[in-house]
Amino acid sequence: MEYLDVKFRVDRFGAEFNPFEIFPEVFGTAYTTVRDSSGNFPRDIYLKLYVIDPVTKKEVSKGRWEDFRFKLVSRDEVIGETQEQVLAALGYSVSNLQYKAGEVGLTMTENFLIRPLFRPLERQLERRLRLDYVRLRSNFTANLFYMSFQDRAQLSNSHNFIPPNLNNNLDPALLLIHSSGLTMGKYLVRDIYFSYTGELVAGYEEAKLGINHTFGLEYRLLYNLLLEFELNKFQFNPFYSEGVNNDYRIRLRHSFNF
């Protein structure tokens, strides 16, 4: 799922259909992982669906399709619990709100212009390769914008407009495909799902493109209990930590409705 310009992984979503209603009642949660400035201590932030109960005027976790909204939630004391604190952990602080608003606009433009071109190709790949999920991701719109307005950004001393890991010595044609990627997923059996993501990245100091790989395996032990394994192999480490070429994590996730 995409919310603002952040990608969230689905934890659990569901819909309950009523024969007397056109739209279902829905519920669900997704999550993303953020790190501190040093690149350590991963922390989860949740995107939860909620509805305002028309009788009690309180938030409930399940409601009509046409009424639901999303909110960001964190249970981490370091991040905080308010929407402002959680947004700050995602990079939406008061100091860079203008920059992040531009990022969201570029993401929406990308989805409007480029996504319709990719979707038929994704469906063909799913059918021909017998995969359950194929997603091509482009960052062409944002990269073109940064390249076009680079001098203006430097004149205004606003370095926030230049992505920190884009190398200025890289061929401009290669810069346009920086951060583009491919994600594929396949259910090996009913309860085991394997995924792979390859992302093109530009070296911070080296004038060339590389590929960062992410391998994931999900094993559903019970309908509400999920065991996750994830391995990241970096050609160019996004956290700029010397000697860190791999990142391995294991999660045991339990979901419940209340």
C-alpha positions in Angstrom: 0.0 0.0 0.0 1.1 3.6 -0.6 0.2 6.3 1.8 1.6 9.8 1.2 4.9 8.8 -0.4 5.6 5.9 1.9 5.1 2.2 1.0 3.4 0.1 3.7 3.3 -3.7 3.7 -0.1 -5.2 4.4 -0.3 -7.0 7.8 -4.0 -8.0 7.5 -7.0 -6.7 5.7 -10.5 -8.1 5.3 -14.0 -7.4 4.2 -17.3 -8.7 5.4 -20.2 -8.7 2.9 -23.8 -8.2 3.8 -26.4 -9.4 1.3 -28.5 -6.3 1.9 -25.6 -3.8 1.3 -23.8 -3.0 -1.9 -20.5 -2.2 -0.1 -18.8 -4.4 2.5 -17.5 -3.6 6.0 -13.7 -3.4 6.0 -10.9 -3.6 8.5 -7.1 -3.8 8.3 -3.6 -2.8 9.2 -0.4 -2.2 7.3 3.1 -1.3 8.5 6.4 0.2 7.4 9.8 0.1 9.1 11.9 3.3 9.8 15.4 3.7 11.2 17.1 6.4 13.2 19.7 8.7 11.6 22.5 6.2 12.2 20.7 3.5 10.3 20.2 1.3 13.3 17.2 0.3 15.6 14.4 -0.4 13.1 11.0 0.6 14.4 7.6 -0.2 13.0 4.9 2.4 12.2 1.4 1.2 11.5 -1.3 2.4 9.1 -4.6 1.5 10.6 -8.1 1.7 9.1 -10.8 3.2 11.3 -14.3 4.5 11.2 -16.2 6.9 13.5 -19.2 5.1 14.9 -22.3 7.2 14.1 -23.8 6.4 17.5 -20.9 6.7 20.0 -18.8 9.1 17.9 -15.7 7.0 18.8 -13.2 5.3 16.6 -13.8 1.6 15.8 -11.5 -0.7 13.8 -14.2 -1.9 11.3 -16.8 0.0 9.3 -18.5 0.7 6.0 -16.4 0.9 2.9 -17.5 4.4 2.1 -16.8 5.7 5.6 -13.3 4.4 6.5 -10.2 6.5 7.0 -6.5 5.9 7.8 -4.4 7.0 10.7 -0.7 6.4 11.6 0.0 4.6 14.8 3.2 3.9 16.8 3.7 1.9 20.0 7.3 3.0 20.3 8.1 5.4 23.1 11.0 6.9 21.2 8.7 7.9 18.3 5.7 9.0 20.3 2.0 8.4 19.9 0.6 11.6 18.4 0.1 12.0 14.7 2.6 14.8 14.6 5.3 12.7 16.2 4.6 9.7 13.9 4.6 11.9 10.9 8.0 13.4 12.0 9.4 9.8 12.2 8.4 9.4 8.6 10.1 12.6 7.6 7.2 14.9 7.7 8.4 17.5 10.2 7.5 21.2 10.2 11.0 22.2 8.9 10.7 20.1 5.7 6.9 20.0 5.1 7.2 22.0 1.9 9.7 19.5 0.5 7.7 16.5 1.5 4.5 18.0 0.0 6.5 18.2 -3.3 7.5 14.5 -2.9 3.8 13.5 -2.5 3.0 15.5 -5.6 5.7 13.8 -7.6 4.5 10.4 -6.4 0.9 11.2 -7.5 2.1 12.5 -10.8 4.1 9.3 -11.3 1.1 7.1 -10.5 -1.1 9.1 -12.9 1.3 9.2 -15.9 3.5 6.1 -15.6 1.4 3.4 -13.8 -1.1 3.0 -16.6 1.8 2.2 -18.9 3.2 -0.5 -16.6 0.1 -2.3 -15.6 -0.5 -4.2 -18.8 3.1 -5.4 -18.8 2.8 -6.5 -15.2 -0.3 -8.6 -16.0 1.5 -10.2 -18.9 4.5 -11.1 -16.7 2.2 -12.5 -14.0 0.5 -14.8 -16.6 3.6 -15.9 -18.5 5.8 -16.5 -15.4 2.9 -17.9 -13.3 3.5 -15.4 -10.5 1.0 -14.1 -8.1 2.3 -10.5 -8.0 4.5 -8.4 -10.3 5.0 -4.7 -9.7 7.3 -2.4 -11.8 8.2 0.8 -10.0 9.6 3.9 -11.7 11.0 7.1 -10.2 11.3 8.8 -13.6 9.1 11.8 -12.8 10.9 12.7 -9.6 14.4 12.2 -11.1 13.5 14.4 -14.1 12.3 17.1 -11.8 15.4 17.1 -9.7 17.7 17.1 -12.7 15.7 20.0 -14.3 15.7 22.2 -11.2 19.1 21.3 -9.7 20.6 24.7 -10.4 17.6 26.5 -9.0 17.8 24.4 -5.8 21.5 25.3 -5.4 20.8 28.9 -5.9 18.2 28.9 -3.1 20.6 26.8 -1.0 17.8 24.2 -0.6 19.7 21.0 -0.6 16.6 19.1 0.4 15.5 19.1 -3.2 18.4 16.9 -4.2 18.2 13.3 -3.2 21.2 12.6 -1.0 22.2 9.3 -2.8 22.2 10.7 -6.3 25.7 11.0 -7.7 26.1 14.2 -9.7 28.9 12.5 -11.8 26.5 9.7 -13.0 25.3 9.7 -16.6 22.0 11.7 -16.8 20.3 8.9 -18.7 21.1 6.6 -15.8 20.0 9.1 -13.2 16.5 9.0 -14.7 16.1 5.3 -13.7 17.6 5.7 -10.2 15.3 4.1 -7.5 13.3 2.2 -10.2 12.7 -1.4 -9.3 10.9 -4.7 -9.8 9.0 -6.7 -7.2 7.8 -10.3 -7.8 5.9 -12.6 -5.5 4.7 -16.2 -5.6 2.8 -18.5 -3.2 5.0 -21.7 -3.1 2.2 -23.4 -1.2 -1.0 -22.0 0.3 0.7 -20.7 3.5 4.2 -19.9 2.2 4.8 -16.7 0.1 8.2 -15.8 -1.4 9.0 -12.4 -2.8 11.9 -10.6 -4.4 12.6 -6.9 -5.0 15.5 -5.5 -7.1 16.1 -1.8 -6.9 18.4 0.3 -9.1 20.5 2.7 -6.9 23.2 5.2 -7.6 26.4 5.1 -5.5 26.9 8.1 -3.2 30.5 8.4 -4.3 30.8 6.0 -7.3 29.6 7.1 -10.7 27.6 4.0 -11.5 24.4 2.2 -10.8 24.0 -0.9 -8.7 21.2 -3.2 -7.6 20.0 -3.7 -4.1 18.3 -7.1 -3.5 15.6 -7.9 -1.0 14.4 -11.5 -0.5 11.4 -12.2 1.6 9.6 -15.3 2.9 6.3 -15.4 4.8 5.0 -18.5 6.6 1.5 -18.3 7.9 1.5 -20.5 11.0 -2.2 -19.7 11.9 -4.8 -17.5 10.3 -3.6 -14.6 12.6 0.0 -15.6 13.2 2.7 -14.9 10.5 6.4 -15.6 10.6 8.5 -13.4 8.3 12.1 -13.6 7.1 13.8 -10.9 5.1 17.3 -10.6 3.7 18.6 -7.4 2.1 21.9 -7.5 0.1 23.2 -4.1 -0.6 25.5 -3.1 -3.5 25.2 0.5 -2.3 24.1 0.7 1.4 21.3 3.2 1.8 22.4 4.0 5.3 26.0 4.8 4.3 27.4 2.5 7.0 30.8 1.1 5.9 31.1 -2.6 5.8 27.4 -3.3 6.1 26.4 -5.3 3.0 23.5 -7.3 4.4 20.5 -6.7 6.6 18.6 -9.7 8.0 15.4 -9.6 10.0 12.9 -12.0 11.5 9.4 -11.1 12.6 6.7 -13.0 14.3 3.4 -11.1 13.7 0.1 -11.7 15.5 -3.1 -9.9 14.4 -6.5 -9.7 16.1 -9.7 -7.8 15.8 -11.3 -5.9 18.7 
